[in-house]
Amino acid sequence: MNKRLKIISIVTIMMSIIAIMAISVYIVYFAPNNTIVQAFDEGKLNLVIGDKIIDDGRPVIKNQEILLPLDIIKEHVDPYIYLDEKLKKVIVTTNDKVIRMNLNSPEALINNKPVNLKNPAIEENKVVYVPLYFLDDFYSIKVNYLKDKNVIIIDRKGTSIKAAEPVSEKAVIRKGESIKFPIYKKFDMQEELQNKMTVFGDSGEWLKVRSQDGIIGFIQKKYVKVTNQQLDAAKDTDKAKDTDSARGLWKPQHGKINLVWDAIYKTNTKGWVDEDRIQGLDVVSPTWFEVKDGKGTMVNRASLPYVEWAHKNNYKVWAHLSNNLGGPNNTGVFLNNTDAREIVINKVLEYSAQYRLDGINIDFEDINLRDKDVLTQFVRELSPLLKEKGLVVSMDITPVSNNENWSLCYDRKVLGETVDYIMLMAYDQHWAESPEAGSVAQQSWVENSVKRTLDFIPKEKLLLGLPYYTRVWVTESGKRLRSVATSMGYAKSLIKENNAQVRWDEESGQFYAEYNKDNGSNNKIWLENEESINLKSSLVHKYGLAGVAGWRKNFEVSEVWNVLNKNLKVLDSYEAWQSQNKEKKYVYKD
């Protein structure tokens, strides 16, 4: 009997142990964690932007309005919001608006028009705060302040999202993607309107969601229903509409754009009054405006008779605006001065109206890499105001390279988004002080420059810059290589008077000439003429570009205009150009 009881006791103990182990295994591996924890620090005002809880700075409430730290706006909402710490100014730029706010001022400027603020931008404890409700439409954001929850939620308007709602009482929002994580939120199945969630991620069995009260966590997909929705249509912002299409981006009546820069260094010019209208030319860009110093002083060589002559000949006038401050450091002084930028912007607006201009062409070159962002800021401040007045805004950039001051200084992607057109200055492959002689713009180099630029700029916004000049490379015994920039016609006359040998260079897509002079100098020319321009302009159709821009007027030979008119206005495809040129033989003509 005792033996039997003993066996029963042992079996009972073993069964208990097995049961305990089974329960333990279940609890450890299978039982859900039913602990409920707080998702927010309830003692503070919490900020949620999209699917992130922002902990690196807190908003404040002033006069029942939310003010957000500028650094948070810059990191999570608008990377281009600009603070001039010295002048205590905040500048916000969008596709069509420029908003200027002085710290502690109850008045702001929107496209130079004053508006009153319920709360100004302020600085407290070395933190700059910006009024959020004033900016929500400009940023296309929806701001939802849940006062009872002490939570502010910010979302982008016009965004396509997935929404979810629970279909089972087992649906809970957890801290992580496992039932072992604690619970942030349970749902009352009777409160359907309060149970909707926004979906931010899908890992298969789990969804990353945000509840209506801002709680961000994870929920099992099998317990919810998912639908597609639109998050509040945006009213007037970058994401909501194509501003260029809305205002009607200028294009020529026929074919592609044909622009020429007109190098003018005196005032009161009247245009090319002794010339007939150039067939196929759409736009002239006279070099009229220059920023002269760090204070925003400007050189103005504009001429109303010139504009009247141009308009009479059906040419648009896009005045050229450049930096001529004596080096990149001085240009940096100007770009980093908010007041100086504003002076120039207002002057350009004034001149545009005074001289009845059709556009502005921005040409800022030789910029220190450290000033890359303020160059972009200047363009973002200028462009919306010009567009508001109906002007076409364009900007000149160089080919992509590793040169800091001449290439890396351009934020090509943002500049391409900001202006109407980008001119690619696809020349000076071998520049004035190049250590070796070579083509100004070799055909293969030009094409590669186009392809690399199209990584940043939409093709329909890109104009190919063409050189209407060439260089004569001179090597004298015992002296350094030097070059002289000349017109096409003068280079051709040098070839003739020196009885130079000329051959077609397939690689450069140009005629190459070389001759020696009596003084012992060796002279080399890679000639730009109608043949080389024919090849380069074919790239417009090959890559679907907006057109061409030529530097500069009066350096070309007249045959160039015939070529451009045919390639840009008559032919409508690269295949058509190939058909016209497949049997072409390159024979030099004096």
C-alpha positions as CSV (number, residue, x, y, z in Angstrom):
1,M,0.0,0.0,0.0
2,N,2.8,2.4,1.0
3,K,4.6,1.5,-2.2
4,R,1.5,2.2,-4.3
5,L,1.0,5.6,-2.6
6,K,4.6,6.4,-3.1
7,I,4.3,5.7,-6.9
8,I,1.1,7.8,-7.0
9,S,2.9,10.7,-5.2
10,I,5.8,10.5,-7.6
11,V,3.5,10.4,-10.6
12,T,1.5,13.3,-9.2
13,I,4.6,15.4,-8.6
14,M,5.9,14.6,-12.1
15,M,2.6,15.5,-13.7
16,S,2.6,18.8,-11.7
17,I,6.1,19.5,-12.8
18,I,5.1,18.8,-16.4
19,A,2.0,21.0,-16.1
20,I,4.0,23.8,-14.5
21,M,6.5,23.5,-17.3
22,A,3.8,23.5,-19.9
23,I,2.2,26.5,-18.4
24,S,5.6,28.2,-18.2
25,V,6.3,27.4,-21.9
26,Y,2.9,28.7,-22.8
27,I,3.4,31.9,-20.8
28,V,6.9,32.4,-22.1
29,Y,6.3,31.5,-25.8
30,F,2.6,31.7,-26.5
31,A,0.6,33.7,-23.9
32,P,0.2,37.3,-25.0
33,N,1.5,40.1,-22.7
34,N,-1.6,41.9,-21.4
35,T,0.4,44.6,-19.5
36,I,-0.8,48.1,-20.6
37,V,1.9,50.8,-20.7
38,Q,1.8,54.5,-21.5
39,A,2.8,55.5,-25.1
40,F,3.7,59.1,-24.1
41,D,5.2,61.1,-21.4
42,E,1.9,62.5,-20.1
43,G,3.7,65.3,-18.2
44,K,4.9,67.0,-21.4
45,L,3.4,68.3,-24.7
46,N,4.1,65.4,-27.2
47,L,4.8,65.9,-30.9
48,V,4.1,63.2,-33.5
49,I,5.1,63.8,-37.1
50,G,4.0,61.0,-39.5
51,D,5.1,57.8,-37.9
52,K,7.6,59.3,-35.5
53,I,7.4,60.6,-32.0
54,I,9.7,63.6,-31.9
55,D,11.8,63.8,-28.7
56,D,14.6,66.1,-29.7
57,G,12.7,69.3,-29.0
58,R,9.2,70.3,-27.6
59,P,6.6,72.6,-29.1
60,V,5.1,75.4,-27.0
61,I,1.6,76.9,-26.8
62,K,1.3,80.7,-26.9
63,N,-2.1,82.3,-27.0
64,Q,-3.7,79.0,-28.0
65,E,-1.4,78.6,-31.0
66,I,1.4,76.1,-31.5
67,L,4.9,77.2,-32.0
68,L,7.4,74.7,-33.2
69,P,11.2,74.8,-32.7
70,L,12.8,75.8,-36.0
71,D,15.3,73.0,-35.9
72,I,12.4,70.4,-35.8
73,I,10.7,72.1,-38.8
74,K,14.1,72.0,-40.6
75,E,14.6,68.3,-39.9
76,H,11.1,66.9,-40.3
77,V,9.0,69.4,-42.3
78,D,11.1,71.9,-44.4
79,P,14.8,71.4,-44.9
80,Y,15.0,74.8,-46.6
81,I,13.6,77.0,-43.8
82,Y,16.3,79.6,-43.3
83,L,17.4,81.5,-40.2
84,D,19.7,84.5,-40.3
85,E,21.0,84.3,-36.8
86,K,22.8,87.7,-37.1
87,L,19.7,89.6,-38.4
88,K,17.2,87.5,-36.4
89,K,15.1,86.7,-39.5
90,V,13.3,83.5,-40.6
91,I,12.6,82.9,-44.2
92,V,10.3,80.2,-45.6
93,T,10.2,79.5,-49.4
94,T,7.8,77.3,-51.4
95,N,7.2,77.0,-55.1
96,D,5.2,80.2,-55.2
97,K,5.7,81.9,-51.9
98,V,8.4,83.7,-49.9
99,I,7.5,84.3,-46.3
100,R,9.8,86.6,-44.2
101,M,9.5,86.9,-40.4
102,N,11.5,89.1,-38.1
103,L,11.8,87.5,-34.6
104,N,9.4,89.1,-32.2
105,S,7.6,91.1,-34.9
106,P,3.8,90.8,-35.2
107,E,4.0,91.4,-38.9
108,A,5.3,89.0,-41.7
109,L,5.8,89.5,-45.4
110,I,4.3,87.1,-47.9
111,N,5.6,87.8,-51.4
112,N,6.4,91.3,-50.1
113,K,2.9,91.9,-48.9
114,P,2.4,92.5,-45.1
115,V,0.3,90.2,-43.0
116,N,-0.4,90.3,-39.2
117,L,0.6,87.3,-37.1
118,K,-1.4,86.1,-34.1
119,N,2.0,85.1,-32.6
120,P,5.3,86.1,-34.0
121,A,8.4,83.9,-34.4
122,I,10.3,84.1,-31.1
123,E,13.5,83.1,-29.4
124,E,13.4,81.6,-25.9
125,N,16.4,80.0,-24.2
126,K,18.4,80.2,-27.4
127,V,15.7,78.2,-29.3
128,V,13.8,79.8,-32.2
129,Y,10.1,79.0,-32.4
130,V,7.9,79.5,-35.4
131,P,4.1,79.8,-35.4
132,L,2.8,76.6,-37.0
133,Y,-0.8,77.4,-37.9
134,F,0.4,80.4,-39.9
135,L,2.5,78.0,-42.1
136,D,0.4,74.9,-42.3
137,D,-1.2,75.7,-45.7
138,F,2.2,76.8,-47.1
139,Y,3.7,73.5,-46.1
140,S,0.6,71.5,-47.0
141,I,0.5,70.0,-43.5
142,K,-2.5,69.1,-41.3
143,V,-2.0,70.0,-37.7
144,N,-4.2,68.3,-35.1
145,Y,-3.8,69.4,-31.4
146,L,-5.4,66.9,-29.0
147,K,-5.5,69.0,-25.9
148,D,-7.0,66.3,-23.7
149,K,-4.2,63.9,-24.7
150,N,-1.5,66.6,-24.7
151,V,-0.5,65.5,-28.2
152,I,0.2,67.4,-31.4
153,I,0.0,65.4,-34.7
154,I,1.3,66.6,-38.0
155,D,0.7,65.0,-41.4
156,R,1.3,65.9,-45.0
157,K,-1.8,66.8,-46.9
158,G,-2.7,65.1,-50.2
159,T,-0.8,61.9,-49.3
160,S,-2.2,58.5,-50.3
161,I,-2.3,56.3,-47.2
162,K,-3.6,53.0,-46.0
163,A,-6.1,53.1,-43.2
164,A,-7.0,50.3,-40.8
165,E,-9.7,49.6,-38.3
166,P,-10.1,46.7,-35.9
167,V,-12.4,43.8,-36.6
168,S,-11.8,41.8,-33.5
169,E,-11.5,42.5,-29.8
170,K,-8.1,40.8,-29.9
171,A,-6.8,43.8,-31.9
172,V,-4.4,45.8,-29.8
173,I,-1.6,48.2,-30.5
174,R,1.7,46.9,-29.0
175,K,5.1,48.3,-28.5
176,G,6.7,45.9,-30.9
177,E,6.1,43.2,-33.5
178,S,5.3,40.4,-31.0
179,I,2.5,39.5,-28.6
180,K,5.2,39.5,-25.9
181,F,5.5,43.3,-26.1
182,P,3.2,45.3,-23.8
183,I,0.1,46.9,-25.0
184,Y,-0.2,50.6,-25.8
185,K,-3.9,50.7,-26.7
186,K,-7.0,48.5,-26.6
187,F,-10.1,49.3,-28.7
188,D,-13.7,49.7,-27.8
189,M,-15.5,48.0,-30.7
190,Q,-18.5,50.2,-30.2
191,E,-16.5,53.3,-31.0
192,E,-16.0,52.8,-34.7
193,L,-15.1,56.4,-35.5
194,Q,-12.4,56.5,-32.8
195,N,-10.8,53.2,-33.9
196,K,-9.4,54.2,-37.3
197,M,-5.7,54.0,-37.7
198,T,-3.1,55.1,-40.3
199,V,-0.8,52.4,-41.6
200,F,2.9,53.2,-42.0
201,G,4.4,49.8,-42.6
202,D,3.7,46.1,-43.4
203,S,6.1,43.4,-42.3
204,G,3.8,40.5,-43.2
205,E,1.9,39.5,-40.0
206,W,2.2,42.9,-38.4
207,L,1.3,46.4,-39.4
208,K,3.0,49.6,-38.1
209,V,0.1,51.9,-37.3
210,R,-0.8,55.2,-35.6
211,S,-4.1,55.6,-33.8
212,Q,-6.2,58.8,-34.0
213,D,-4.8,59.9,-30.6
214,G,-1.2,59.7,-31.9
215,I,-0.1,56.3,-30.5
216,I,2.4,54.6,-32.7
217,G,2.9,50.9,-32.5
218,F,2.2,47.5,-34.1
219,I,-0.9,45.5,-34.6
220,Q,-1.6,42.0,-35.9
221,K,-2.8,42.2,-39.5
222,K,-5.3,39.4,-39.0
223,Y,-7.4,41.4,-36.6
224,V,-7.8,44.6,-38.8
225,K,-9.4,45.6,-42.1
226,V,-7.1,47.8,-44.4
227,T,-8.4,50.3,-46.9
228,N,-6.8,53.0,-49.2
229,Q,-7.5,56.7,-48.4
230,Q,-6.4,60.2,-49.3
231,L,-5.2,62.4,-46.5
232,D,-6.9,65.8,-46.9
233,A,-6.4,67.3,-50.3
234,A,-3.7,70.0,-50.2
235,K,-4.7,73.5,-51.2
236,D,-1.7,75.4,-52.4
237,T,1.6,73.7,-52.1
238,D,4.5,72.0,-53.8
239,K,3.0,68.5,-53.5
240,A,-0.6,69.5,-54.3
241,K,0.0,71.0,-57.7
242,D,2.5,71.6,-60.4
243,T,3.0,75.3,-60.1
244,D,4.7,75.6,-63.5
245,S,1.7,74.0,-65.2
246,A,-0.7,76.1,-63.2
247,R,0.8,79.4,-64.3
248,G,1.5,78.2,-67.8
249,L,5.2,77.6,-68.3
250,W,6.4,79.5,-71.3
251,K,7.3,77.6,-74.4
252,P,7.9,78.8,-78.0
253,Q,5.1,78.6,-80.5
254,H,7.0,76.1,-82.6
255,G,9.7,73.5,-81.7
256,K,12.4,73.8,-79.1
257,I,13.7,76.9,-77.4
258,N,16.5,78.8,-79.1
259,L,18.2,81.4,-76.9
260,V,21.3,83.4,-77.3
261,W,23.2,85.4,-74.7
262,D,24.1,88.9,-75.8
263,A,27.3,90.1,-74.1
264,I,26.6,93.8,-73.5
265,Y,28.9,96.0,-71.4
266,K,27.6,99.4,-72.1
267,T,24.2,101.1,-71.6
268,N,21.5,102.4,-73.9
269,T,22.0,99.7,-76.5
270,K,19.2,99.5,-79.1
271,G,19.6,95.9,-80.3
272,W,20.8,94.5,-83.6
273,V,18.9,97.2,-85.6
274,D,21.1,96.6,-88.7
275,E,20.3,92.9,-88.9
276,D,17.2,91.1,-90.2
277,R,15.2,89.0,-87.7
278,I,17.0,85.7,-87.1
279,Q,14.7,82.9,-88.2
280,G,14.1,80.4,-85.4
281,L,15.5,82.5,-82.6
282,D,13.1,82.8,-79.6
283,V,15.0,84.5,-76.7
284,V,17.8,87.0,-76.2
285,S,19.5,87.3,-72.9
286,P,21.5,90.5,-72.6
287,T,24.1,90.6,-69.8
288,W,22.6,93.6,-68.1
289,F,22.6,93.0,-64.3
290,E,25.5,92.3,-62.0
291,V,25.7,92.1,-58.2
292,K,28.7,94.3,-57.5
293,D,29.4,94.0,-53.7
294,G,28.4,92.3,-50.5
295,K,25.8,95.0,-49.7
296,G,23.7,94.2,-52.8
297,T,24.8,97.1,-55.0
298,M,23.9,96.4,-58.6
299,V,25.2,97.3,-62.0
300,N,22.3,98.0,-64.4
301,R,22.9,98.3,-68.1
302,A,19.3,97.6,-69.2
303,S,17.8,99.5,-72.1
304,L,14.1,100.0,-72.9
305,P,14.8,100.6,-76.6
306,Y,16.6,97.2,-76.7
307,V,13.5,95.5,-75.2
308,E,11.2,97.3,-77.6
309,W,13.4,96.3,-80.6
310,A,13.4,92.7,-79.3
311,H,9.7,92.5,-78.8
312,K,9.1,94.1,-82.3
313,N,11.1,91.1,-83.7
314,N,9.2,88.6,-81.5
315,Y,12.2,87.9,-79.3
316,K,11.6,87.4,-75.6
317,V,14.0,89.1,-73.3
318,W,15.4,87.2,-70.4
319,A,17.9,89.6,-68.8
320,H,21.1,88.0,-67.4
321,L,21.9,88.4,-63.7
322,S,25.4,87.6,-62.6
323,N,27.9,87.8,-59.8
324,N,30.8,90.2,-60.4
325,L,32.2,90.7,-56.9
326,G,35.8,90.0,-57.5
327,G,36.0,86.4,-56.3
328,P,34.1,83.7,-54.4
329,N,34.8,85.1,-51.0
330,N,33.1,88.3,-51.8
331,T,30.2,86.5,-53.5
332,G,29.9,84.5,-50.2
333,V,29.6,87.8,-48.2
334,F,26.7,88.8,-50.4
335,L,24.9,85.4,-50.3
336,N,25.2,85.1,-46.6
337,N,23.6,88.6,-46.0
338,T,19.8,88.2,-45.9
339,D,19.3,92.0,-46.3
340,A,21.6,92.2,-49.3
341,R,19.8,89.3,-51.0
342,E,16.5,91.1,-50.4
343,I,17.9,94.3,-51.8
344,V,18.9,92.6,-55.0
345,I,15.7,90.6,-55.3
346,N,13.6,93.8,-55.0
347,K,15.9,95.6,-57.5
348,V,15.5,92.8,-60.0
349,L,11.7,92.9,-59.5
350,E,11.8,96.7,-60.1
351,Y,13.9,96.4,-63.2
352,S,11.8,93.6,-64.6
353,A,8.8,95.9,-64.5
354,Q,10.6,99.0,-65.6
355,Y,12.1,97.4,-68.7
356,R,9.1,95.1,-69.5
357,L,11.3,92.0,-69.2
358,D,10.0,88.5,-70.0
359,G,12.4,86.6,-67.8
360,I,15.6,86.5,-65.7
361,N,18.6,84.3,-66.3
362,I,20.6,83.7,-63.2
363,D,24.3,83.1,-63.7
364,F,26.3,82.8,-60.5
365,E,29.7,81.1,-61.0
366,D,32.8,80.5,-59.0
367,I,31.1,79.9,-55.6
368,N,32.7,78.5,-52.5
369,L,31.4,75.0,-51.6
370,R,30.5,76.3,-48.2
371,D,28.1,78.7,-49.8
372,K,26.2,76.1,-51.8
373,D,23.1,76.2,-49.5
374,V,22.9,80.0,-49.5
375,L,23.2,80.1,-53.3
376,T,20.2,77.8,-53.4
377,Q,18.4,79.9,-50.8
378,F,19.0,83.0,-52.9
379,V,17.4,81.3,-55.9
380,R,14.5,80.0,-53.8
381,E,13.8,83.5,-52.5
382,L,14.0,85.1,-56.0
383,S,12.2,82.6,-58.2
384,P,8.7,82.7,-56.6
385,L,8.5,86.5,-56.7
386,L,9.5,86.6,-60.4
387,K,7.1,83.8,-61.3
388,E,4.3,85.7,-59.6
389,K,4.9,88.6,-62.0
390,G,4.8,86.3,-64.9
391,L,8.5,86.1,-65.6
392,V,10.3,83.0,-66.8
393,V,13.2,82.1,-64.4
394,S,16.2,80.2,-65.6
395,M,19.7,79.5,-64.2
396,D,23.0,78.5,-65.7
397,I,25.0,75.6,-64.3
398,T,28.2,73.8,-65.3
399,P,28.7,70.1,-66.1
400,V,29.0,67.7,-63.2
401,S,32.6,67.4,-62.0
402,N,34.6,67.3,-58.8
403,N,35.5,71.0,-58.9
404,E,34.2,72.6,-55.8
405,N,33.9,76.2,-56.9
406,W,32.7,75.4,-60.5
407,S,30.5,72.4,-60.1
408,L,29.9,71.0,-56.6
409,C,28.6,74.4,-55.5
410,Y,25.3,73.7,-57.4
411,D,22.5,71.8,-55.7
412,R,21.3,70.7,-59.2
413,K,18.2,68.8,-58.0
414,V,16.8,71.6,-55.9
415,L,17.7,74.3,-58.4
416,G,16.0,72.3,-61.1
417,E,12.8,72.1,-59.0
418,T,12.9,75.8,-58.2
419,V,13.4,77.5,-61.6
420,D,11.7,77.0,-64.9
421,Y,14.7,76.2,-67.0
422,I,18.3,75.2,-66.4
423,M,21.0,76.1,-69.0
424,L,23.9,73.5,-69.0
425,M,27.0,75.5,-69.9
426,A,28.5,72.5,-71.9
427,Y,31.7,74.3,-72.9
428,D,35.1,75.3,-71.6
429,Q,36.0,71.6,-71.5
430,H,39.5,73.1,-72.1
431,W,39.3,76.5,-70.5
432,A,41.4,79.6,-71.0
433,E,44.2,78.5,-68.7
434,S,43.9,74.8,-69.3
435,P,47.3,73.0,-68.9
436,E,46.7,71.2,-72.2
437,A,45.3,72.3,-75.6
438,G,42.0,70.8,-76.6
439,S,38.4,71.4,-77.8
440,V,36.2,73.9,-76.1
441,A,33.4,71.3,-76.3
442,Q,34.2,67.8,-77.6
443,Q,31.1,66.1,-78.9
444,S,31.5,63.0,-76.6
445,W,32.2,65.2,-73.6
446,V,29.1,67.3,-74.3
447,E,26.9,64.2,-74.6
448,N,28.3,62.8,-71.4
449,S,27.7,66.1,-69.7
450,V,24.1,66.0,-70.8
451,K,23.6,62.5,-69.5
452,R,25.1,63.2,-66.1
453,T,23.0,66.4,-65.7
454,L,19.8,64.5,-66.5
455,D,20.4,62.5,-63.3
456,F,19.4,65.8,-61.5
457,I,17.4,67.9,-64.0
458,P,14.2,66.9,-65.8
459,K,14.9,66.8,-69.5
460,E,12.0,69.1,-70.3
461,K,13.7,71.8,-68.2
462,L,17.2,71.5,-69.6
463,L,18.7,73.7,-72.3
464,L,22.0,72.7,-73.8
465,G,24.6,75.5,-73.8
466,L,26.4,75.8,-77.1
467,P,29.7,77.6,-77.7
468,Y,29.7,80.1,-80.5
469,Y,33.4,80.7,-79.9
470,T,36.6,78.7,-80.2
471,R,40.1,78.9,-78.8
472,V,43.4,79.3,-80.5
473,W,46.1,77.4,-78.6
474,V,49.6,78.9,-78.9
475,T,52.8,77.2,-77.8
476,E,55.9,79.3,-78.1
477,S,59.4,78.0,-77.5
478,G,60.3,78.2,-73.8
479,K,56.9,79.7,-72.9
480,R,53.8,78.4,-71.2
481,L,50.8,77.3,-73.3
482,R,48.3,80.0,-73.8
483,S,45.0,80.4,-75.5
484,V,42.9,83.2,-77.1
485,A,39.1,83.0,-77.4
486,T,37.9,84.0,-80.8
487,S,34.8,84.1,-82.8
488,M,34.0,81.4,-85.3
489,G,34.7,83.7,-88.2
490,Y,38.0,85.0,-86.9
491,A,39.3,81.5,-86.2
492,K,38.4,80.6,-89.8
493,S,40.3,83.6,-91.1
494,L,43.4,82.5,-89.1
495,I,43.2,79.1,-90.8
496,K,43.1,80.7,-94.2
497,E,45.8,83.3,-93.8
498,N,48.2,80.7,-92.3
499,N,47.4,78.1,-94.9
500,A,46.7,75.6,-92.1
501,Q,46.1,71.9,-92.8
502,V,42.5,71.1,-91.8
503,R,41.0,67.6,-91.1
504,W,37.8,66.4,-89.6
505,D,38.3,65.0,-86.1
506,E,35.7,62.4,-85.5
507,E,36.2,62.2,-81.7
508,S,35.7,65.9,-81.1
509,G,33.0,66.4,-83.9
510,Q,35.0,69.4,-85.2
511,F,37.5,70.4,-87.8
512,Y,41.0,70.5,-86.5
513,A,43.6,72.8,-87.8
514,E,47.3,73.2,-86.9
515,Y,50.0,75.6,-88.2
516,N,53.4,77.1,-87.3
517,K,54.2,80.8,-87.5
518,D,57.4,82.5,-88.5
519,N,58.1,83.3,-84.8
520,G,58.3,79.5,-84.1
521,S,55.0,79.3,-82.4
522,N,52.7,76.3,-82.8
523,N,49.0,77.0,-83.2
524,K,46.1,74.6,-82.8
525,I,42.4,75.1,-83.4
526,W,39.4,72.8,-82.7
527,L,37.0,74.8,-84.8
528,E,33.4,75.5,-83.7
529,N,31.2,76.1,-86.8
530,E,27.9,75.1,-88.3
531,E,29.0,71.4,-88.5
532,S,29.9,71.1,-84.9
533,I,26.8,73.0,-83.8
534,N,24.7,70.6,-86.0
535,L,26.1,67.6,-84.1
536,K,25.7,69.2,-80.6
537,S,22.1,70.5,-81.3
538,S,21.1,67.0,-82.4
539,L,21.4,66.0,-78.7
540,V,18.3,68.1,-78.0
541,H,16.1,65.6,-79.8
542,K,18.2,62.6,-78.8
543,Y,17.6,63.3,-75.1
544,G,14.3,65.3,-75.3
545,L,15.7,68.5,-74.0
546,A,13.9,71.9,-73.9
547,G,16.3,73.6,-76.4
548,V,19.6,75.4,-76.6
549,A,21.3,78.5,-75.3
550,G,24.3,79.9,-77.2
551,W,27.3,81.9,-75.9
552,R,27.5,84.4,-77.4
553,K,25.9,86.7,-80.0
554,N,28.3,88.0,-82.8
555,F,30.8,85.2,-82.3
556,E,28.8,82.8,-84.5
557,V,28.8,82.5,-88.3
558,S,25.4,83.1,-90.0
559,E,25.2,79.4,-91.1
560,V,24.7,78.5,-87.4
561,W,21.3,80.0,-87.4
562,N,20.2,78.0,-90.4
563,V,21.3,74.8,-88.7
564,L,19.5,75.7,-85.5
565,N,16.3,76.7,-87.2
566,K,16.3,73.4,-89.1
567,N,17.2,71.2,-86.1
568,L,15.0,72.9,-83.5
569,K,12.0,74.1,-85.5
570,V,11.7,71.9,-88.6
571,L,12.9,68.5,-87.5
572,D,10.8,66.9,-84.7
573,S,12.9,63.9,-83.7
574,Y,16.3,62.5,-83.5
575,E,15.4,59.9,-86.1
576,A,14.5,62.7,-88.5
577,W,17.9,64.3,-87.8
578,Q,19.7,61.0,-88.4
579,S,17.9,60.5,-91.7
580,Q,19.0,64.0,-92.8
581,N,22.6,63.4,-91.8
582,K,23.3,59.7,-92.5
583,E,25.2,60.3,-95.8
584,K,26.9,63.5,-94.6
585,K,30.5,64.0,-95.6
586,Y,32.6,66.5,-93.6
587,V,34.6,68.6,-96.1
588,Y,36.2,71.8,-94.9
589,K,35.2,74.9,-96.9
590,D,37.2,78.2,-96.8
